[in-house]
Amino acid sequence: MPTTVTAAFNTLVGNLTRSPGETSSMASHRESVGKKLKSSFGVSNFFGTGSNSNGTSVRYWSDVDYFASIPAAAQQKDSAYMLTKVRDALKDRFPNTTIRVSTPAVVCEFGTDGAEKLEVVPAYYVGRDSTDSYNIYKIPQLDGGWVKSGPSVHNQYVTDVNTAHNGKAKQLIRLIKAIKYYNNIPVTSFYLELRVAKWASGETYIDYKCDVRDVLKQLVDCELSQMVDPKGISGYVQAAHTENYRQDALSKFTTALGRARKAMAAESDGDIKEAFEWWDKVFNGRFPAYG
C-alpha cells in the first residue's frame, strides 16, 4: 500500500485505466448493432467516439460510445423522433436487452459494467471543419433539435494538450471523471473533458493532487457555467441536462473541493494518514489505502 499521497494518486490512475481487453467482449455486439442500423437506416459509417476512443474512460464506469452516420434518405427533422426510431430498431434486434434513449444517444445495456453499455448517437454528416481535416456532424439535443459535433476535432484537441503534458492531462481528466462517477454527480463527461483540457492547456505542468484540487476550484468558481467550445464546433457546451442537475452537481463539487483542501492542509501539516482519509472522502471510499 502507498505511504505518500503522490504514490497513491499514481496507483489510483492505474486503477482507473481500462485495458483494451475489457471492451473486446463488445465486439460481437458492436457488429450486430452496426448490421441492424445498416439494414434499418442505411448506416455505413459506424465508428467509435467519446472517452473510450480518446483514452479518457474510467474503468467500470464509462460507456462505449459510437456515432452512426445517418444517410440523407433516413434523416428526421425531429431528433427525438430519430432517437425513438433507432431505439425501436435496436429493441427489435435485441428484445431481451434494456435499450433506452438518453439524449443524445440510445443506450444498449448488454451488461452492468460501463464497458458492456453501448451508446449509439445518430449523427448527420454536414461537412468538414475550417481546416478541411475533420468530419463535422449534427447530433440530437434535448429540445428535439440538432447541434454540431466534431468528435475527431475534440479528440485531437485533448490529445494535443495531453502530449504537451507528457500524458498526464488525460489522466487528470480521468481523475475528475472518477469523482463524478463515484459521487453520482450529474454533470456530462463531455463538459468535464473540455473544461479540464482547456484548463490544462494553460498550465506548465501537472501534479495530480494539486491539480485535482485546482480543477475542482475552477469548476466551483465558474459555477459550472456553460463554456464556449474551444474548437468552435458545438457552440456553447452545457454542464448538465437541467438546471436542477447543475445545482446538484455544483453542490457536490463544492463538497469535494472542501475535502480536497483539507487533504492538502493535512499533508502540509505532516499528517499523511489524515490526508489519505480526506482524499478517500473525495473519491467516495475508492482512494488507495494508506499503508
C-alpha positions as CSV (number, residue, x, y, z in Angstrom):
1,M,0.0,0.0,0.0
2,P,1.3,3.5,-0.8
3,T,2.7,5.7,2.0
4,T,2.7,9.0,0.2
5,V,-0.2,10.9,-1.4
6,T,1.7,11.2,-4.7
7,A,2.2,7.4,-4.8
8,A,-1.5,6.9,-4.0
9,F,-2.5,9.1,-6.9
10,N,-0.2,7.2,-9.3
11,T,-1.8,3.9,-8.0
12,L,-5.3,5.3,-8.5
13,V,-4.6,6.5,-12.0
14,G,-3.5,2.9,-12.9
15,N,-6.7,1.5,-11.3
16,L,-8.9,3.9,-13.4
17,T,-7.3,2.9,-16.7
18,R,-9.3,0.5,-18.8
19,S,-7.3,-2.3,-20.6
20,P,-8.0,-2.9,-24.3
21,G,-9.3,-6.4,-23.4
22,E,-12.1,-5.0,-21.3
23,T,-14.1,-3.8,-24.3
24,S,-13.2,-6.8,-26.5
25,S,-16.4,-8.6,-25.4
26,M,-18.3,-5.8,-27.0
27,A,-17.0,-6.6,-30.5
28,S,-19.8,-9.0,-31.4
29,H,-22.5,-6.6,-30.0
30,R,-20.9,-3.7,-32.0
31,E,-21.1,-5.8,-35.2
32,S,-24.7,-6.8,-34.6
33,V,-25.7,-3.2,-33.8
34,G,-23.9,-2.0,-36.9
35,K,-25.7,-4.5,-39.1
36,K,-29.1,-3.6,-37.7
37,L,-28.5,0.1,-38.3
38,K,-27.4,-0.6,-41.8
39,S,-30.4,-2.6,-42.6
40,S,-32.8,-0.2,-40.9
41,F,-31.4,3.1,-41.9
42,G,-28.6,2.5,-44.4
43,V,-25.9,3.4,-42.0
44,S,-22.5,2.5,-43.5
45,N,-20.2,4.6,-41.2
46,F,-20.4,3.4,-37.6
47,F,-17.4,4.4,-35.6
48,G,-16.2,4.8,-32.0
49,T,-16.1,8.2,-30.3
50,G,-16.1,9.5,-26.8
51,S,-13.8,8.7,-23.8
52,N,-13.2,5.1,-24.7
53,S,-11.7,6.0,-28.1
54,N,-9.9,9.0,-26.7
55,G,-8.2,7.3,-23.8
56,T,-10.1,9.1,-21.0
57,S,-12.6,6.5,-20.0
58,V,-12.9,5.4,-16.3
59,R,-12.7,1.7,-15.7
60,Y,-16.1,0.0,-14.9
61,W,-18.0,3.3,-15.4
62,S,-17.6,4.8,-18.8
63,D,-19.9,3.6,-21.6
64,V,-18.6,2.7,-25.0
65,D,-19.8,5.4,-27.5
66,Y,-20.4,5.2,-31.2
67,F,-21.6,7.6,-33.9
68,A,-24.0,6.2,-36.5
69,S,-23.9,8.4,-39.6
70,I,-27.5,8.5,-40.9
71,P,-27.7,9.0,-44.7
72,A,-29.9,11.8,-46.1
73,A,-32.7,9.5,-47.1
74,A,-33.3,8.4,-43.4
75,Q,-32.8,11.8,-41.8
76,Q,-35.5,13.2,-39.5
77,K,-36.2,16.8,-38.6
78,D,-37.1,16.0,-35.0
79,S,-34.0,14.4,-33.3
80,A,-36.2,13.0,-30.5
81,Y,-38.1,11.1,-33.2
82,M,-34.9,9.9,-34.7
83,L,-33.7,8.6,-31.4
84,T,-37.0,6.8,-30.9
85,K,-36.7,5.1,-34.3
86,V,-33.2,4.0,-33.5
87,R,-34.2,2.7,-30.1
88,D,-37.1,0.7,-31.6
89,A,-35.0,-0.8,-34.3
90,L,-32.4,-2.0,-31.8
91,K,-35.1,-3.3,-29.4
92,D,-36.4,-5.3,-32.3
93,R,-32.9,-6.8,-32.8
94,F,-32.2,-7.3,-29.0
95,P,-35.6,-7.9,-27.4
96,N,-34.2,-9.2,-24.1
97,T,-31.8,-6.2,-23.7
98,T,-32.6,-3.0,-21.9
99,I,-32.5,-0.3,-24.6
100,R,-33.4,3.3,-23.7
101,V,-33.0,6.8,-25.0
102,S,-30.6,9.1,-23.1
103,T,-30.1,12.1,-25.4
104,P,-28.1,12.4,-27.5
105,A,-27.8,8.6,-27.6
106,V,-29.6,5.3,-27.5
107,V,-28.1,3.2,-24.7
108,C,-27.9,-0.6,-25.1
109,E,-27.3,-2.2,-21.7
110,F,-25.6,-5.5,-22.6
111,G,-24.2,-5.7,-19.1
112,T,-23.8,-3.8,-15.8
113,D,-20.2,-2.7,-16.4
114,G,-19.7,0.5,-18.3
115,A,-17.7,-1.4,-20.9
116,E,-20.8,-3.5,-21.6
117,K,-23.0,-0.5,-22.3
118,L,-23.0,0.6,-25.9
119,E,-24.2,4.2,-26.7
120,V,-25.4,4.9,-30.2
121,V,-25.5,8.5,-31.3
122,P,-27.5,9.1,-34.6
123,A,-25.5,11.7,-36.5
124,Y,-25.8,13.5,-39.8
125,Y,-22.7,14.4,-41.8
126,V,-22.7,18.1,-42.6
127,G,-19.2,18.7,-44.0
128,R,-15.6,19.4,-42.9
129,D,-14.2,21.7,-40.3
130,S,-12.5,25.0,-41.2
131,T,-9.1,23.2,-41.8
132,D,-10.8,20.7,-44.0
133,S,-9.3,18.0,-41.8
134,Y,-12.2,16.5,-39.8
135,N,-15.8,15.5,-40.4
136,I,-18.5,17.5,-38.7
137,Y,-21.9,16.0,-37.8
138,K,-25.1,17.1,-36.2
139,I,-26.3,15.1,-33.2
140,P,-29.5,15.2,-31.1
141,Q,-30.1,17.8,-28.4
142,L,-32.7,17.8,-25.6
143,D,-35.2,20.2,-27.4
144,G,-35.6,17.8,-30.4
145,G,-33.2,19.8,-32.5
146,W,-29.7,19.1,-33.7
147,V,-26.3,20.5,-32.6
148,K,-23.0,20.4,-34.4
149,S,-20.3,17.9,-33.1
150,G,-16.8,17.2,-34.3
151,P,-15.6,14.1,-32.3
152,S,-12.3,13.9,-34.1
153,V,-11.7,17.6,-33.7
154,H,-12.3,17.4,-29.9
155,N,-10.3,14.2,-29.6
156,Q,-7.3,15.8,-31.3
157,Y,-7.6,18.9,-29.1
158,V,-7.5,16.8,-25.9
159,T,-4.6,14.7,-27.4
160,D,-2.6,17.8,-28.2
161,V,-3.0,19.1,-24.6
162,N,-2.1,15.6,-23.3
163,T,1.0,15.4,-25.4
164,A,2.2,18.8,-24.1
165,H,1.9,17.4,-20.6
166,N,3.6,14.1,-21.2
167,G,0.4,12.0,-21.0
168,K,-0.8,13.5,-17.7
169,A,-3.7,15.6,-19.0
170,K,-5.8,12.6,-19.9
171,Q,-5.1,11.0,-16.5
172,L,-6.2,14.2,-14.8
173,I,-9.4,14.1,-16.9
174,R,-9.9,10.5,-15.6
175,L,-9.4,11.6,-12.0
176,I,-12.1,14.3,-12.3
177,K,-14.5,12.0,-14.1
178,A,-13.9,9.4,-11.3
179,I,-15.0,12.0,-8.8
180,K,-18.1,12.5,-11.0
181,Y,-18.9,8.8,-11.2
182,Y,-18.1,7.8,-7.6
183,N,-20.2,10.6,-6.1
184,N,-23.1,10.4,-8.6
185,I,-22.6,13.9,-9.9
186,P,-24.9,14.7,-12.8
187,V,-22.5,16.6,-15.0
188,T,-21.7,15.5,-18.5
189,S,-18.4,13.8,-19.3
190,F,-18.0,15.9,-22.4
191,Y,-18.2,19.1,-20.4
192,L,-15.6,17.8,-17.9
193,E,-13.3,16.7,-20.7
194,L,-13.3,20.1,-22.4
195,R,-13.1,22.0,-19.2
196,V,-10.1,20.1,-17.8
197,A,-8.4,20.1,-21.2
198,K,-8.8,23.8,-21.6
199,W,-7.6,24.4,-18.0
200,A,-4.6,22.2,-18.5
201,S,-3.7,24.0,-21.7
202,G,-2.8,27.0,-19.6
203,E,-0.7,25.1,-17.1
204,T,3.1,24.4,-17.3
205,Y,3.0,21.0,-15.6
206,I,0.5,18.7,-13.9
207,D,0.8,17.4,-10.3
208,Y,-2.3,15.2,-9.7
209,K,-3.1,16.1,-6.1
210,C,-2.6,19.9,-6.6
211,D,-4.4,19.9,-10.0
212,V,-7.4,17.9,-8.8
213,R,-7.9,20.5,-6.1
214,D,-7.4,23.3,-8.6
215,V,-9.7,21.9,-11.2
216,L,-12.4,21.4,-8.6
217,K,-11.9,25.1,-7.6
218,Q,-12.2,26.2,-11.2
219,L,-15.5,24.2,-11.6
220,V,-16.9,25.7,-8.4
221,D,-15.7,29.2,-9.2
222,C,-17.3,29.2,-12.6
223,E,-20.4,27.6,-11.1
224,L,-20.5,25.0,-13.8
225,S,-21.5,27.7,-16.3
226,Q,-21.8,26.9,-20.0
227,M,-18.5,27.1,-21.8
228,V,-17.6,28.1,-25.3
229,D,-16.4,25.1,-27.3
230,P,-12.6,25.8,-27.6
231,K,-12.7,24.4,-31.2
232,G,-15.7,26.4,-32.2
233,I,-17.8,23.4,-33.3
234,S,-20.5,22.9,-30.8
235,G,-21.2,26.5,-29.7
236,Y,-21.9,26.6,-26.0
237,V,-21.4,23.4,-24.1
238,Q,-23.7,22.9,-21.1
239,A,-22.5,21.2,-17.9
240,A,-25.7,19.4,-17.2
241,H,-29.0,18.5,-18.9
242,T,-31.2,20.5,-16.5
243,E,-30.8,23.4,-14.1
244,N,-31.6,21.2,-11.1
245,Y,-28.8,18.8,-12.2
246,R,-26.4,21.7,-12.5
247,Q,-27.2,22.9,-9.0
248,D,-26.8,19.4,-7.6
249,A,-23.5,18.9,-9.4
250,L,-22.2,22.3,-8.1
251,S,-23.1,21.4,-4.5
252,K,-21.3,18.0,-4.8
253,F,-18.2,19.6,-6.4
254,T,-18.2,22.2,-3.7
255,T,-18.1,19.4,-1.1
256,A,-15.3,17.7,-2.9
257,L,-13.3,20.9,-3.1
258,G,-13.6,21.4,0.7
259,R,-12.4,17.9,1.3
260,A,-9.5,18.2,-1.2
261,R,-8.4,21.4,0.6
262,K,-8.5,19.6,4.0
263,A,-6.4,16.8,2.5
264,M,-3.8,19.2,1.2
265,A,-3.7,21.0,4.5
266,A,-3.3,17.8,6.4
267,E,-0.4,16.8,4.2
268,S,1.2,20.2,4.6
269,D,1.0,19.7,8.4
270,G,2.7,16.3,8.1
271,D,-0.4,14.2,8.9
272,I,-0.3,11.9,5.9
273,K,-2.8,9.4,7.3
274,E,-5.4,12.2,7.7
275,A,-4.6,13.4,4.2
276,F,-5.4,9.9,2.9
277,E,-8.6,9.9,4.8
278,W,-9.8,13.2,3.2
279,W,-8.8,12.1,-0.3
280,D,-10.7,8.9,0.4
281,K,-13.8,11.1,1.0
282,V,-13.2,13.0,-2.2
283,F,-13.2,9.7,-4.1
284,N,-16.1,8.2,-2.0
285,G,-14.1,5.3,-0.5
286,R,-12.1,4.4,-3.6
287,F,-8.8,6.1,-2.8
288,P,-5.9,3.7,-2.2
289,A,-5.4,2.8,1.5
290,Y,-2.6,4.3,3.5
291,G,0.0,1.8,4.4
